[in-house]
């Protein structure tokens, strides 16, 4: 048995003597009261006071001018890309080290994922490698970025704040400006994360959040669109509510749209969760600090630490195995899970999935290396410190 595996398992069992999940929601506030208000009043569907309240609380917390709540993060990202102008056969630059929803949302618009490499210090898109790749394959024609190899437009770039850690946004914004790309932030994992003092989701023309059951806060299932553009926000709300034109009784719909609005009962849950978000973030950072300390003396692995410019929510804590120790990852996954400690590897890289294996790509050496070395640790906020 690997000594690295034994050390990791022993440390985790010392921290968590009982079985422990990867990321569980915590309900310690007004969830019961707010959900009961929905049940008592009958306002459980897509209309009701909690939807507007949830959007307002999110806007205040994130600093975004406009917020539109949706049924899940994938729906939010789909609308973000549609409003960014992604159409049939447009290419969209995305990292392969992300959940499959990022690429699926591109395909929902008829677009084609174009994979670009990651940076080991951020786990997100590498600006230097991105710029180098675009210099090689892209040309601007009549104000449009075109892939010289495929002759298709490259319409947008989706950056993912992987496991809650912000990418280096300033150089990425400059690259997008130069190459006429629309920047969209997949901030599904980064509620409570900050880039140079400002909340993630405020650099892209549109950004998507997720409130799935395993996120920092949850609405059961849910998401949100962030934007600083009032017109885009109005369009997002229209498209997510089946494009229904306001009228007292008539059902008038003026374009093809989607039933993507967040139900009031889910928003009620989200309002109660947002009230506890600062405490959740404090506890998650305490847990990250604990992991960094206990694993500091284990040779062959290193705790991933937030980039120097960022304050991360540490949605998911990460151990990175040294390149010489990649064979220990699978052994560690098996032993920890057999011991009741839920750990997980990175997602299967998207360009290795059958539906995306023929998509255009840059060199993906760093993403491919990270995928063989990355271990997610139990990261529920309640694990950081007990409630008083």
C-alpha positions in Angstrom: 0.0 0.0 0.0 1.3 3.5 -0.9 2.8 5.4 2.1 1.2 8.6 0.6 -2.2 6.9 0.6 -1.8 5.7 4.2 -0.7 9.1 5.4 -3.7 10.8 3.6 -6.2 8.3 4.9 -4.8 8.5 8.5 -5.0 12.2 8.5 -8.6 12.3 7.1 -9.7 9.6 9.6 -8.2 11.6 12.4 -10.2 14.7 11.3 -13.4 12.7 10.5 -13.8 9.5 12.6 -17.3 9.0 11.2 -18.3 8.7 7.5 -18.2 12.1 5.8 -19.6 13.3 2.5 -17.9 15.5 -0.1 -20.2 18.6 0.3 -23.4 18.7 2.3 -25.8 21.6 2.6 -26.3 23.2 6.0 -29.8 24.3 7.1 -29.4 26.3 10.3 -31.4 29.5 9.7 -34.8 30.5 8.5 -35.3 27.8 5.9 -38.3 26.1 7.6 -40.0 29.5 8.2 -39.6 30.9 4.7 -40.6 27.6 3.0 -43.6 27.3 5.3 -44.6 30.8 4.2 -44.7 29.6 0.6 -46.8 26.6 1.6 -49.1 28.6 3.8 -49.8 31.2 1.1 -49.8 28.9 -1.9 -47.0 30.9 -3.6 -44.8 28.0 -4.5 -44.2 28.4 -8.2 -42.4 31.0 -10.4 -44.2 34.0 -8.9 -43.9 35.2 -5.4 -42.0 37.6 -3.1 -39.0 35.4 -2.4 -37.9 35.3 -6.1 -37.5 39.1 -6.2 -36.0 39.1 -2.7 -33.5 36.4 -3.6 -32.4 38.4 -6.7 -32.0 41.5 -4.6 -29.9 39.8 -1.9 -27.7 38.3 -4.6 -27.2 41.7 -6.3 -26.3 43.2 -3.0 -23.8 40.5 -2.0 -22.1 40.2 -5.4 -22.2 43.8 -6.4 -23.9 43.0 -9.7 -26.2 45.6 -11.1 -28.8 43.0 -12.2 -29.6 39.4 -11.2 -32.0 37.0 -12.9 -32.8 33.8 -11.0 -33.1 30.5 -13.0 -33.9 26.9 -12.3 -30.3 25.8 -12.4 -26.8 26.9 -13.3 -26.8 25.2 -16.6 -29.9 27.1 -17.7 -28.3 30.3 -16.5 -25.2 29.6 -18.6 -27.3 28.7 -21.6 -29.0 32.1 -21.5 -25.7 33.8 -20.9 -24.3 32.3 -24.1 -27.4 32.9 -26.2 -27.4 36.6 -25.2 -23.7 36.8 -25.9 -24.6 36.0 -29.5 -23.5 32.4 -29.8 -25.2 30.8 -32.8 -25.0 27.7 -34.9 -21.4 26.7 -35.6 -19.9 29.5 -33.6 -16.9 28.3 -31.6 -16.7 29.1 -27.9 -13.4 28.8 -26.0 -13.7 26.9 -22.8 -11.4 24.9 -20.5 -11.7 21.1 -20.5 -11.2 21.0 -16.7 -14.8 21.8 -15.8 -18.2 20.1 -15.3 -19.9 18.9 -18.5 -22.6 21.7 -18.2 -20.1 24.2 -19.5 -19.8 22.5 -22.8 -23.4 21.4 -22.9 -24.6 25.0 -22.7 -22.4 25.8 -25.7 -24.1 23.0 -27.7 -27.6 24.1 -26.6 -26.9 27.3 -28.6 -25.6 25.3 -31.6 -22.1 26.3 -30.8 -18.9 24.2 -30.8 -16.6 24.0 -27.8 -13.0 24.9 -28.5 -10.8 23.7 -25.6 -8.0 25.8 -24.2 -5.5 24.9 -21.5 -5.5 25.5 -17.7 -3.0 27.2 -15.4 -1.7 25.1 -12.4 -1.7 28.1 -10.1 -5.4 29.0 -10.7 -6.9 25.7 -12.1 -8.6 28.0 -14.7 -7.9 29.3 -18.2 -4.2 30.2 -18.6 -4.1 33.7 -20.2 -0.6 33.3 -21.6 -1.4 30.0 -23.3 -4.7 31.4 -24.5 -3.0 34.3 -26.1 -0.4 32.1 -27.7 -3.0 29.8 -29.1 -5.1 32.6 -30.5 -2.0 34.1 -32.2 -1.6 30.8 -33.9 -5.1 30.0 -35.0 -7.2 33.2 -35.0 -7.5 36.2 -37.3 -9.8 39.2 -37.2 -12.0 39.6 -40.3 -14.4 42.5 -40.5 -14.4 42.8 -36.7 -15.0 39.1 -36.2 -12.5 36.6 -34.7 -12.2 33.6 -37.1 -10.5 30.3 -36.6 -8.1 30.1 -39.6 -8.2 26.3 -39.6 -11.9 25.7 -39.4 -13.1 29.0 -40.9 -15.7 29.3 -38.2 -16.2 32.4 -36.0 -14.8 32.2 -32.5 -17.6 34.1 -30.7 -16.9 33.9 -26.9 -14.7 32.8 -24.1 -16.1 31.1 -21.0 -13.8 31.2 -18.0 -14.6 28.8 -15.1 -13.6 29.7 -11.5 -12.7 26.1 -10.9 -13.6 24.8 -7.4 -14.2 28.4 -6.5 -10.8 29.8 -7.2 -10.8 32.9 -9.5 -8.9 32.9 -12.7 -6.6 35.8 -13.5 -9.3 38.0 -15.1 -7.4 41.2 -16.0 -5.2 39.8 -18.8 -8.2 37.7 -20.0 -10.3 40.8 -20.4 -7.5 42.4 -22.5 -7.3 39.3 -24.7 -11.0 39.3 -25.2 -11.0 43.0 -26.2 -8.2 42.5 -28.7 -9.8 39.4 -30.3 -13.4 40.7 -30.2 -14.5 37.9 -27.9 -17.5 38.1 -25.6 -16.4 37.1 -22.1 -18.8 35.0 -20.0 -17.9 33.8 -16.5 -19.0 30.4 -15.4 -19.1 31.4 -11.7 -21.2 28.3 -10.7 -18.7 27.4 -8.0 -17.5 30.8 -6.9 -20.2 32.5 -4.9 -18.2 34.3 -2.2 -15.0 34.4 -4.2 -13.2 37.7 -4.9 -10.8 38.8 -7.6 -8.7 41.8 -6.5 -11.3 42.8 -4.0 -14.3 42.5 -6.3 -16.7 39.5 -6.4 -16.4 37.1 -9.3 -19.1 37.4 -12.0 -18.6 41.1 -12.6 -16.1 41.0 -15.5 -18.0 39.0 -18.1 -20.8 40.7 -20.0 -22.9 37.9 -18.4 -22.1 35.4 -15.7 -23.8 32.3 -14.3 -24.1 31.0 -10.7 -25.3 27.7 -9.4 -27.2 26.7 -6.2 -27.2 23.0 -6.6 -27.4 21.0 -3.4 -23.6 20.7 -3.2 -22.8 24.4 -3.7 -21.8 26.9 -1.0 -25.5 27.8 -0.6 -28.4 25.9 -2.1 -31.9 26.4 -3.4 -32.3 22.7 -3.9 -31.7 23.3 -7.6 -31.2 26.8 -8.9 -29.0 29.3 -10.6 -28.7 32.9 -11.5 -27.5 35.3 -14.3 -25.4 38.3 -13.3 -24.9 41.3 -15.6 -24.2 45.0 -15.4 -26.3 45.6 -18.6 -29.9 46.5 -17.9 -31.0 45.6 -21.5 -29.3 42.2 -21.2 -31.0 41.6 -17.8 -34.4 42.4 -19.3 -33.8 40.0 -22.2 -32.6 37.3 -19.8 -35.7 37.6 -17.6 -37.9 37.6 -20.8 -36.2 34.5 -22.2 -36.4 32.6 -18.9 -40.1 33.2 -18.5 -41.2 31.7 -21.9 -41.1 35.2 -23.5 -44.5 36.0 -22.1 -45.6 39.6 -22.7 -47.2 41.1 -19.6 -51.0 41.1 -19.8 -53.7 40.6 -17.3 -55.2 37.5 -19.0 -53.8 37.0 -22.5 -51.1 34.4 -23.3 -48.9 36.4 -25.6 -45.4 35.1 -26.4 -43.2 36.9 -28.9 -40.3 34.6 -29.4 -39.0 31.1 -28.8 -37.9 31.0 -25.1 -37.6 28.8 -22.1 -39.3 27.9 -18.8 -36.2 28.6 -16.8 -37.6 30.7 -13.9 -36.7 29.8 -10.3 -39.8 28.7 -8.3 -40.7 30.8 -5.3 -40.3 27.9 -2.8 -36.7 27.4 -4.0 -36.0 31.1 -3.7 -37.3 31.0 -0.2 -34.7 28.4 0.7 -32.1 30.5 -1.0 -33.0 33.7 0.9 -32.4 31.8 4.2 -29.2 30.4 2.9 -27.9 33.8 1.8 -28.4 35.1 5.3 -25.9 32.5 6.5 -23.4 32.8 3.7 -20.8 34.9 5.6 -20.7 32.2 8.3 -20.4 29.4 5.7 -17.5 31.2 4.0 -15.8 31.7 7.3 -16.1 28.0 8.1 -14.9 26.9 4.7 -11.8 29.1 4.9 -11.1 27.6 8.4 -11.4 24.1 6.9 -9.1 25.0 4.1 -6.6 26.4 6.6 -6.8 23.2 8.6 -6.2 21.1 5.5 -3.2 23.2 4.5 -1.7 22.7 7.9 -2.2 19.0 8.3 -1.0 18.1 4.8 2.0 20.4 4.8 4.3 17.6 6.0 3.2 14.9 3.6 5.7 14.4 0.9 4.3 13.9 -2.6 1.2 16.1 -2.2 0.5 19.8 -1.8 -2.7 21.6 -0.8 -4.0 24.0 -3.5 -4.0 27.5 -2.1 -5.9 30.5 -3.5 -4.0 32.6 -6.0 -2.3 35.7 -4.5 -4.7 38.1 -6.1 -7.8 36.3 -4.9 -9.9 35.5 -1.9 -11.5 32.1 -2.6 -14.6 30.5 -1.1 -12.7 27.2 -1.2 -15.9 25.6 -2.4 -13.9 22.4 -2.9 -10.6 21.7 -1.2 -7.9 20.2 -3.5 -4.9 18.1 -2.9 -2.4 17.9 -5.9 -0.2 14.9 -6.2 3.3 15.4 -7.4 3.8 14.3 -11.0 6.0 11.4 -9.8 3.1 10.2 -7.6 0.2 10.1 -10.1 -0.2 6.3 -9.6 -1.1 6.9 -5.9 -4.2 8.9 -6.8 -6.4 6.0 -7.7 -5.2 4.0 -4.7 -6.0 6.9 -2.5 -9.5 7.3 -3.9 -10.3 3.7 -3.3 -8.9 3.5 0.2 -10.5 6.8 1.4 -13.9 5.9 0.0 -13.7 2.4 1.4 -13.1 4.1 4.8 -16.3 6.2 4.4 -14.4 9.4 3.5 -15.9 10.7 0.3 -13.1 12.0 -2.0 -13.3 12.6 -5.7 -11.0 13.1 -8.7 -11.3 15.8 -11.2 -14.1 15.6 -13.8 -13.2 13.6 -16.9 -11.7 16.2 -19.2 -14.4 17.3 -21.6 -12.3 16.7 -24.8 -12.1 13.0 -23.7 -15.9 12.6 -23.7 -17.3 11.0 -26.9 -19.5 13.9 -27.9 -16.6 16.4 -27.7 -13.6 14.4 -28.7 -13.5 16.0 -32.2 -13.8 19.6 -31.1 -11.0 22.0 -31.8 -8.4 22.4 -29.1 -5.1 23.9 -28.1 -2.4 22.0 -26.4 -3.9 20.8 -23.1 -0.8 19.6 -21.3 -1.5 21.3 -18.0 -5.2 20.3 -17.8 -4.3 16.7 -18.7 -1.6 16.7 -16.0 -4.0 18.2 -13.4 -6.6 15.6 -14.1 -4.2 12.8 -13.2 -3.1 14.4 -9.9 -6.1 16.2 -8.4 -8.0 15.0 -5.3 -11.1 16.7 -3.9 -11.5 16.5 -0.2 -14.6 16.7 2.0 -15.5 20.4 2.0 -18.9 21.0 3.7 -18.9 24.3 5.6 -20.0 22.5 8.8 -16.6 20.7 8.8 -14.7 24.0 9.4 -15.9 24.5 12.9 -19.0 23.6 15.0 -21.9 26.0 15.2 -22.1 27.7 18.6 
